Every structure is written in structure tokens, then in C-alpha cells.
Amino acid sequence: MKTEYKLNILQSVESDEEMLDKEWKSLKWNSIKYGIFKIQKRICKAEKEGDYRKVNKLSRLLLNDKRSLLYSIYVVTKKNDGKRTSGMDDMIVREDYERMALFYKLSEYKISLHNPKPVRRIYIPKKNGKKRPLGIPTIADRIYQEICKLALEPIWEAKFESISYGFRPNRGAGDVIDKIHRLTCTMKRPYIFEGDFKSCFDTLSHEHILDKLGNFPLKKLIKKWLEAGYLENDVFYKTRTGTPQGGIISPLLANIALHGMEDALGIKYRRRKCRDGYCYINESKYAVIRYADDFIVLCESLEDANKVYELLEDYLKDRGLTLAPDKTKITHIDEGFDFLGFNIKRYKGADKSRVLIKASKDNIKSFKKKAKDIVRNCYPNNIEKSIKRLNYLINGVGNYWRMGSNKRIFNDMDNYLYEILLRQAKRWHHKKSVGWIVNKYFKISNHPIYKWKWTFTDPKSGIQVDRMSWIKIRYPKCARHKSTPYDEEYEDYIINHRNRTPFECLYG
């Protein structure tokens, strides 16, 4: 049922649609974004210098800046993947005039006085067959969370551990893969403690999160979001722990809560002057890498690996967390381990050993299943649509796998796709010969470089199935220690490392 709040916004703009539409389209977004970015850089600098009074002052300035509200409306209603999913307000903003009307409506209220609504709970399937709960906030809550994130993120980017890579600007899975390769190829720490927090987002301690926030201006509002509860089948449930997956600010709050793992393991760094700045050398017996709620600890010996759980005991207790027994184990690099969809293993050769990072068996199996499902639902009357879906899958997975040594796997996937497509075509024309089928559906590729002879082609539109082996392997390069786009110290490094300015990394 549409809420009164939604009706009030839309009814009030029925006669001004054209004017509001023009006003939204006339906004100078680069100027708005850069104005926000300048304040964020000042916040990060003040945090690094320990000037917390200035941090608080600048945070308040950014939180109440109308540019923050405009940009947050743009992100929530136009940029984010969840823009077509409504919360319990049943409100989805599709048109530019609605965005402008929403801006004027929310401008009437102070963000600090906002009262959050419960989130709407939905479930999405996980790889293991179980379902992951998602909490969808109302559109106003999502916008205010984005505003809150704009101020909170630069504060914490100034102090986050360098080993945290998930849900952070200018960091991602590629950084993790390169970092793991650098750490494992030296064989200094061959034992791997594989850890996974059990129901991390659902069990994080509210008290710990709020304590970490210190004197952040909107701490009380964040507390309200954490305790807002959720609606499932029209039944309200309270939330005493956790931060709902689906909220814009939830990944940042989780990273804030999980900050401190290196201290728990006693990891220290020695700073050394390098050619283009400073390097930080980890001289401890442990090295840790965390991506959201998944982490690994690399250890010098099996004895050290067995001590990890004990060292993390207080860390886990303070945060209300436990480790998932079925996903927590100790392995040797020679046995290999899976992380973020890749398998990392040392292979012994005749003259030397090499650590190779390849797509994991589970990920390969998942790709094959998805491809097979698409092909099984492909018929002569919907070949073009099926090929588009298949190409989306091939390029999406291939561009992720390109970070590892997966050239042979790419060829294997191409052969697999050829086999299942040929088999499906035989089902359509079971009375025809293989030669007739190949002549009708398999043509020379129209790729500008690779002229593959057996490319599955739609006879009507001419659209073809891409080959994964056309994707070039590109090994990523890990971000430097504590580099962040908000810190002017790393501006030149980021430009050289990412071929983009810090501003483009955040707002490009």
C-alpha cells in the first residue's frame, strides 16, 4: 500500500513536473561532487592530524550541506542497484522531477531529527543453497544513510587497517589476489588459517559499533537505524544485534566494527623509505587479509596457526562474533585453499616451485551450471536473447577470473560451451545431420582479431557467443599500505597506480 508520505510528495508536484524536471537536468553534477570531495579531503586530513574538533566541525558542515542531499538522492534513485526495490514505504523514484521534488521535501527537515522506519526483509539465494536476508530501508532512510556515509567514510579511511579490502573505495578483490600472491610466493608464512565469521552482519554488537563511532554527529541516528527492526510478512521484529544487509551504510559499519584484527594478532610494521614514498614491512609471524567478513591469517608455523583462534578470542567476544566451524580450518599452501572464488596453491616443478592462483572448482562448477541453465532454455525463437544472457555471464565471470592464471580454464570453458550448444542444437533438429547443424549455427567469428571457426551464431540476427579465451589475463597490482583517495599524500601514487585521479576513483 502506498504511504501518505509518498502521495504527499507526488501530489504536490503534479502541476510543476516540467519545471522540476528542467531544474534537475540543469544541476552541475561535477561541481556538486567536487564540492563534497573537497570537504571529505579536509575531514581525512584533520583525522590524520588528530584534530578531532575540526573533524566534528567539518562533518557537521558536510552532513547539512544541500549538495550532500542532492548527490545522495542521485545515488539512491539513479545509480545504486537497489533503485528499483522499495522499502516499507512502497516508494520508487523513477523520474527526474520526482527526484527534485524529493530534494525540496527532505530539505524541510533536519537529518538529525529523522526517525527511521523498520526495513522490509527479503531473501536472496546463497551459493550453498541457503538464503541470505536483506533489509530494504525506505527511500528517505537510504538517502540519509548515504549522506551519513559521505561524512563517516573519510574519517575511517584515515585509520582503517591496510589489510581490509572489502567495501572500500579504490580497493577490491584484485588487490586481495595480488597481496595473497606476494605473501605466499616467499614461503615465509606457508600455513593458512581460513576464517569466516558466523552470520557476521546479523550478530555484530550494537554497543561495539556505537563505541567505535566516538562523537560522530549522527551517532544517535545510526543507533536508531541499528535498532529500527524489520518487517517480514507484515510482522514486526526487533533487532538487538547486527546491521541489516541491504542498508547503504551497513558495509561501512561492519568494516568499522571489524577494525582491529591486526592489533589482536600483534602485527607491527616497520616503515622504510622507497623510491616513490614509504613502504611498510610486516616483520611479524602473522599476516592477515580481510575482505568484508571473510579473512585469512598467514602463519610461519603450524604451531602459530593453532594459536590464532586463542589470539582472536577477545576480538571476537567484544564484537559479539563467533567463527563458523564448517568454514574455519588450517591448511598448508601446498594443499591449496579457496578465497574469493579463487584457489591459491603452490605447485612444485622440476627446478622450482610456483604459487598459482586459479578459479576455484566451486566457481567453475557454478559457471557451468548457470551456462547450462541458459542454454537449456534456448530455443530457435529466442536464440538472440539467450546469446545476450550467455555473453553477459561469460564476460562477467571472465573479467573476474582474468586476475589469475586461468588461460587454460578459459579454453576449457569455451570447449564446454561449444559442447552444450551443439547438444542443444541437435535437440532442435534431431532429424538433421551434425554437418547440417554446424553449417547452420556455427560460423567464423566476427571478432576483429580472433577468427575462430566454430562460433555459435544466431542465423537471424547474426549475434554470436563470445569466447572466454578472448579475454586477456591481467594480473592486478595491490594498493599501497594505507592509500586512500581521500588523502592528498597518495594523490600522485593513485594517479600512477590506477590511471585515474582520486576524484575519479570516488565519483567517476
N, C-alpha and C positions, 0 to 999 in steps of 0.2 A: 504494500500500500504506500502511495506517495505521501511524503510527510508534508505538514503545513509549511515547514521551513523551505522546502523545495518550491512549493507553489508560490510562496511569497516572493521568492527571487524571480521566478519566471514570469509571473503575472505582472510584476512591476516594470518589466522591460518590453512587454509586447508592442508598445507603441514606439519604442526607441531602438528597435533592433538594428536598423541600418546605421544609425549614429554610433551606437556602441560597437558595431562590427568594424566601422572605419577607425574608431578610436583604438581598438585593439591592434588592428593591422598597421597603424601608424607608429606603434611603440618602437623605440630604438633599442633592440634587444642587446646588441653588443655593448652599448653604453650602460645599460642596466646591469648586465653581467659583470662588466669590468668594475663598476662602482662597488658591487658586492665583494668582488675578488680583492680589491684594494683594502677594504676593511678586514677581510679574512687574513690577509698577509700581516697586517698590523697586530691582529689578535695573536697569531702564531709567534711573531717576534716578541711581543710582550710576555707571553707564556714562557718562552725560552729564557728570557732575561729575568724571570721571577717577579715581574711587576704585576701582581695579581689584581691590584686595584685598577690598573689600566685595562687588564683583560676583562674585568667585570664591566667597566665603563663602555668599552668597545663592543662587548657582547650585547649590552642593552641597546646601544646605538643600532646595531645590525638587526636585532630582533624587532625593533619598532620602525625600521626603515621600510617605506612603501615599496621600494624596489625589491625587497625580500619577499613581500607578499605577492607582487606581480610575477616574479620569477617562480615562486613556489606553485602558484596557480598554473603556470605554463608547464612545469614539470609534472604535476599530478594529473592534469587533464589532457595533456598532449604528448608528453614524452614517455612516461612510465608505461610498462607493460600492463599494469593493472588499471589503466584508464577506462576500460570498458566494463569493469567489475564494480558493482555498487556495494556499499555497506548497508547498515540497517536503515539508513535514510532513503534508500532506493533512488539515489540521485546519481546520474551520469551526465557530465557536461560534454557536449559534442561540438557546439558552435562557438565561434569567437565572441559573438555578442553575449552569450551566456557567461563566458569567462570574464568579460569586462563587468557584467552585472554582478558577478560573484565577488569581484575585487571591491566594488563600491559597497556591497553588503557587508563584507568582512572588515572593511575599513572603519565601519561604525563601532567595532568592538575592540577592546584591548585583549591581546593574546593572553596576558597573564590571568584574565578573568574567565577564560574559556572553560567550560565544563564538558569534558569528553563523554562520548556515548559508548556503550558496550560495542565490541566488534562483532561482526557476523562471521560465524565459524563455518568453513567449508573444508573439504578433504580432497587432497590430490594423491595419486598413487606414487609409491616409492619403488625403487628398483627391486627391493626384497619382497615385494608383493603386499607389504603393509601400506597404510595410508598416513600421510603427514597432514596434521591440522594446520590450516591457515586462518588467521584472524583478519578480516577485512574491515578497517575503520571507515567511518563516514568520510565524506569528501572534505569537510571542514577540518576534521582531525588529521587527515593526511596532509593537508596544506599547512597546518600549524606544525606538524611534525617535520615537514621539510624546512620550514623556517628555523625551527629549533636545531635541526641538523646543520644548517648553514653556519650557525654560531658555535655549536659544540664541536664539530669536526676539526677545525683548525686548532682548537685548544688541545685536543688529544693527539692530533697528528704531530704536535711538537714533542710529545713524550711517549708515544707508543713504542713498543719493542720492535726492533728491526726484523724479528723473526715472525711477525704477524703479517699475513698476506691477503687474507680473505676480506672482501667488502671494504677495501681501502682504495683511495684514489691513486692512480698510476702504479698499482700493484695487482698481480693476478696469478693465475696458475703457471704462466710462463716463467715468472720469477722463481716460483717454487721448484719447478723442474730443473732449472739451471743451478739453483742453490743446492739441491739434493745431489746433482751430478758432481759439483765442485767438492762437496763434503765427502762423498763416498769414494771418489776415484783416488783419493790419497790413502785410503785404507787405515787412517788413524783411528776412526771410530766405526768398526765393522759390525757392531751389534745394534740392532734397531728395536727400540721399544715402540710398538704401534699402539696408540691410544685413541679412544673415541669416547667422548662424554655421553652418558646415557640421557636421552631426552633433554639435551642442554638448554634449548630455548624455553622449555616448559618448567624447568626446575631451578633456574638461576634465582638466587636470593635477592629480593627487592631491597632489603636493608643494605646489602653489599653494593648494589648498583648505586643507590642514593648516596651512600657514604663516599663512593668514588667521585661523585659529581661535585662534592665540596659546596662552594657558594654560588654555583651556576644560577643565573637569574630566574630561569624557568624550572628550577628543581621541583617545585610544588606541582607544576603542571605535569611533569614527567611522572611524578608519583601517582597522580590521578590516572594517567594513561595505563600505568602498570596495574592499577587496581580497578580498572573500568569493568572488567569481566567480559563475558561473551554470551551471545545468544545462539542457541542450537535447537532447531525445531520449536522455536517460539518459547523456549525455556531459558531463563537467565541463570548463569553460573558465575560465581565469584572467582577471582584469580588472586591467590595469596603468594604465588611464586611465578617466575618466568616472565618472558617478554614475548608477546604474540608474533609468530612468524606471519608476515604479511604487512606489518606496520613499517613505514618508511624509516623510522628511527631505530627499529629493533636490532638490525645488524650492528649498528654503531654502539648501542647499549651493550650488546653481547661482547663486542670487542673490548669495551671499557671494563666490563666485569671480568673478562678472562685475562686482562693485562696483569703481568707479574709472574709469569711462569719461569722466566729466566732467573729471577731473584730466588724463587723457590728451589731451583736446581743449583744455585750458587755459581751461575755463569758470569764471568767477568771478561772484559775486553781490554786489549792494550792498543792505544792509538799510535799510529805510525804515519809519518809524512810520506805521501805518494806523489807521483808526477803531477797529477791534476787535483790535489786536495789531500785528504786524510783517509787512511784505511784503518779498519778496526779488526784486530786479530783476536780470535777466541782461543785462549790458552787453557780452557777448562777441559775436564774429561767428558763433558756433555756438550752437545749441540742440539738445539730444538728448532723445529719448523712447525708453525701452526697456520692452518687455513680454516678460518671460522671455528667450528667445533671438532675438526679433525687435526690430529697432531702426531708427530713422530719425534722421538728423542734418540739421537745417535750417541752410542756409548763406546768407550775404549775397550771394555771387557764385559764378559757375561756377568761377572760379579757386580759391576757398576750398573748394568741393565736391571738386575734384580733389586737394586736399591731405589730405582726411580719411583715406584709406587709409594714407598715409605717417605721419600722426599716431597712428594706431591700431596701427602695426606692432609696437611694443614691448608694448603692451597685449595684443595677440593672442598674441605669442610667449610671454609669461610664463604665459599660461593654456592653452597648447597648442592654440590655436584657429586656424582659417582661415575666410575668408568664402566662402560658396557663390557661385561665379561666375555661375550662372544666375539668382540672386535678388538680386544686388548691382548696382545701377545708379544713375545720376544723372538726375533728371527736374526739370522746371520745374512750378510749381504750376498753370500754365495748361494743361499736358498732363494733369495729374492723376496720382495714384498710389494704390495699394491698401495698406491696412494694417488688420489685424484684421477682415477681411471687409467693410470699407467703402472707398469710393472718395472721395478728397478732391481737389477740383478748383475752380479759380477760373473763374467764368462771367462774361463781360463783357456788361453790359447797355447800353442806350442812354445812360443818365445815370451809372450807377455799376457797379462790379464787386462780385461776391459770391462768397465761398468756401462751397460747399455740400458737405455730407457725406452720401453716399447709399450704399445697399447696392451692393457691387461686382458686376460682371457674373458673375464666377465663383460668387459666393454665391447669386445669383438662379438661375443655371443648376443649382446643387446642390439648391436648394429645389425647383425644378420636377421634377428627376429623382426626388427622394425622394417627392414628392407623387404623381407618375405611377406609381411602383412600388406605392404603397399602393392607388391606385385600380384599377390593373390586376389586383390580387389581391382586389378587392372583388366579391362575388357576392351574389345575393339572400339566401343563407342566412347570410352573415356581415357584413351591412351595419353593424350596430351596432358590432362590433369594429373594423371599418375606419374608421368615423367617429371613434371614440375615438382611434385612432392618428393620423388626419389632424388632428384638433383639437390633439393634443399637439404635432405638428410646427408647425402654424400659429401657435399661441400661443407656443411656444418661440422660433421664428425671429422672429416679430413683436415680441415683447418685447425682443429684442436689437436689431432694426432700428429700434425706436421712438426710439433715441438720435440718429438722423439725419433729414435732410429726405426722408422716404420715404413721404409720404402718397399720392403718385401711384403709387409702386411697390406700395403696399398694394392700391390699386384694381386695378392690373394683375394682381396675384396672385389677387385674388378672381375676376376675369374668366377667368383661366386655369383656376382650379379649377372654375368653372361649366362651361366648355367640355369639360374632360376627364371630368367626372362625367356630363354629358349624353351624351357619346360612349359612355361605358361602359354607361349605361342603355339606349342604343339597341342595343348588342350583346346585352344580355339579352333584349330584346323587339324583335327585328328585324322582326317582322311587324306591330307596332303603330305607330300614328301618333305624330308628335312631340307633338301635343296630349295624347294619352292618357298618354304617358310623363311629360310635365311635370305633368299633373294628379295623377299617382300619387306622384311623388317630389319635386316642388318646391313647397314651401308657404311661407306667410308666416312669417317668423322669430318665434320666441317670446322674442326679446331684449327686456328691459324698456324700452329706449329706441329701438333701431333696428329698425323693422318692414320688413325687406327682403322683397320679394315672391317672389324666386326662390331660396329656401334649400333645399338638398338635405336631405331628411328620410327617416329610416328609417320605412316605413309601419307596422311592428310596434311598435317601442319609442317612436317619436316623437323620438328623438335627432337633432339637426341638426348640420350642418357649420358651424363658426364662420367669420366673415368677418374677414380680417386688418384691414380698414378700420375695424373696431370698436375697435381698439387705438389709444389716443390717443398722439400724438407727445409725448415728454417729453425735453427737452434736459437732459443731466446737467450737474452742476457739479463741476469738478475739486477734488480735495482740496488743501488749502493746503500749500505747500512741504514741510516735513518733519513734517507732522502724523502722529501715530500714537496708537492707543488706549491704548498703554502709558504715554504721557507726560501727566502731570497738567496740564501747561501748556496742552494743547489740549483739555481736557475740555469746557469751555463751547463752544468752536468746533465740536467734533464733535456735541454735542447739537443745536446750531442748524443745522448743515450736513446731518446725516444723520437728524435727528429720533429719534435713539437715543443711549443712553449708551455710553461706551467699553466698558463691561462687556457690554452687549447686542450691540455690534458683534463682539465676540470669542466670546461664549458664548450669545448669544440664540437 
